[in-house]
Structures are given as structure tokens and as C-alpha cells.
Amino acid sequence: AHTYYYSDDRCIRFEGNLWSSSLKWQISKRLSSFFKFQYDSSRERFQYDFLIGYEPANVSRIYLSIKNYSERKFRLLDPEARSISIKISYLFRF
């Protein structure tokens, strides 16, 4: 059960704890990575994200993002849901 409380002053209050930790690592001048772990005790949900970015040229970037989550049990290699996305931005000069 999700326990959210809405008060008259428009604040949202909920019972539970939210634990979060992140790690950024600059591997080289053009390659970087980011890892985030989060646990929501009110929903018993684990979420962990991984992002790696590469800069092949100035103002051009390629990102790979992997987002995972599991409920009630932490599953590192076999999450209940996963999304993978790629973003490419390139500056065209005319």
C-alpha cells in the first residue's frame, strides 16, 4: 500500500525512507560514467541507473543509459524492468 498524505499547504508527505547514492567517474578526457542506486522503503522498490558518455569531438556527444528497477527484492542482473536508451547529439556547421 502506498501511503501519501496531501496537506492543506500543498506539501506532499509520505511514510518511509528514501536511500540514494551515486558515483561519477571521469575515465578519460572524452569518456565518463555515472552510476546511481536508490531504495524507496514505502514502495519497497530498488532502482539503479548506469550512464556512459563519450565525446568524439567538441560539442558532440554520445550517451548510453540503462535504467533498472525491481520491487521487494534487489536483483542486479535480472531486474523486473529495464530500459535502454541511446542519445546522439552532433553539431552540424553550414
ZIZI-V563432 format. One record per residue. N is the residue number from 1. RES is the residue in one letter. SS is DSSP state (A for helix, B for strand, O for the rest). OMEGA is omega in radians with two decimals (999 if undefined). BURIAL is # if it has 9 or more other C-alpha atoms within 8 Angstrom, else .. Layout:
BEGIN
N | RES | SS | OMEGA | BURIAL
N | RES | SS | OMEGA | BURIAL
END
This chain:
BEGIN
1 | A | O | 3.12 | .
2 | H | O | -3.08 | .
3 | T | O | 3.08 | .
4 | Y | B | 3.13 | .
5 | Y | B | 3.06 | .
6 | Y | B | -3.11 | .
7 | S | O | -3.13 | .
8 | D | O | -3.13 | .
9 | D | O | 3.07 | .
10 | R | O | 3.05 | .
11 | C | O | 3.08 | .
12 | I | B | 3.12 | .
13 | R | B | 3.09 | .
14 | F | B | 3.09 | .
15 | E | O | 3.11 | .
16 | G | O | 3.13 | .
17 | N | O | 3.08 | .
18 | L | B | -3.14 | .
19 | W | B | -3.09 | .
20 | S | B | 3.10 | .
21 | S | B | 3.14 | .
22 | S | B | -3.13 | .
23 | L | B | 3.06 | .
24 | K | B | -3.13 | .
25 | W | B | 3.07 | .
26 | Q | B | -3.03 | .
27 | I | O | 3.08 | .
28 | S | O | -3.12 | .
29 | K | O | -3.07 | .
30 | R | O | -3.06 | #
31 | L | B | 3.14 | #
32 | S | B | 3.13 | #
33 | S | B | -3.12 | #
34 | F | B | 3.11 | #
35 | F | B | 3.12 | #
36 | K | B | 3.08 | #
37 | F | B | -3.13 | #
38 | Q | B | 3.08 | #
39 | Y | B | 3.11 | #
40 | D | B | -3.06 | #
41 | S | O | 3.13 | #
42 | S | O | 3.10 | #
43 | R | O | -3.07 | .
44 | E | O | -3.07 | #
45 | R | B | 3.04 | #
46 | F | B | 3.09 | #
47 | Q | B | 3.09 | #
48 | Y | B | -3.05 | #
49 | D | B | 3.08 | #
50 | F | B | 3.13 | #
51 | L | B | 3.05 | #
52 | I | B | -3.10 | #
53 | G | B | 3.14 | #
54 | Y | B | 3.13 | #
55 | E | B | -3.10 | #
56 | P | B | 3.11 | .
57 | A | B | 3.11 | .
58 | N | O | -3.14 | .
59 | V | O | 3.06 | .
60 | S | B | -3.06 | #
61 | R | B | 3.04 | #
62 | I | B | 3.14 | #
63 | Y | B | 2.99 | #
64 | L | B | -3.10 | #
65 | S | B | 3.08 | #
66 | I | B | 3.14 | #
67 | K | B | -3.11 | #
68 | N | B | 2.91 | #
69 | Y | B | 3.13 | #
70 | S | B | 3.09 | #
71 | E | B | 3.06 | #
72 | R | O | -3.14 | .
73 | K | O | -3.14 | .
74 | F | O | 3.12 | .
75 | R | O | -3.09 | .
76 | L | O | -3.05 | .
77 | L | O | -3.11 | .
78 | D | O | -3.12 | .
79 | P | O | 3.11 | #
80 | E | O | 3.13 | #
81 | A | B | -3.13 | .
82 | R | B | 3.01 | #
83 | S | B | 3.13 | .
84 | I | B | 3.12 | .
85 | S | B | 3.11 | .
86 | I | B | 3.10 | .
87 | K | B | 3.11 | .
88 | I | B | 3.05 | .
89 | S | B | -3.09 | .
90 | Y | O | -3.14 | .
91 | L | O | 3.06 | .
92 | F | O | 3.12 | .
93 | R | O | -3.14 | .
94 | F | O | 999 | .
END
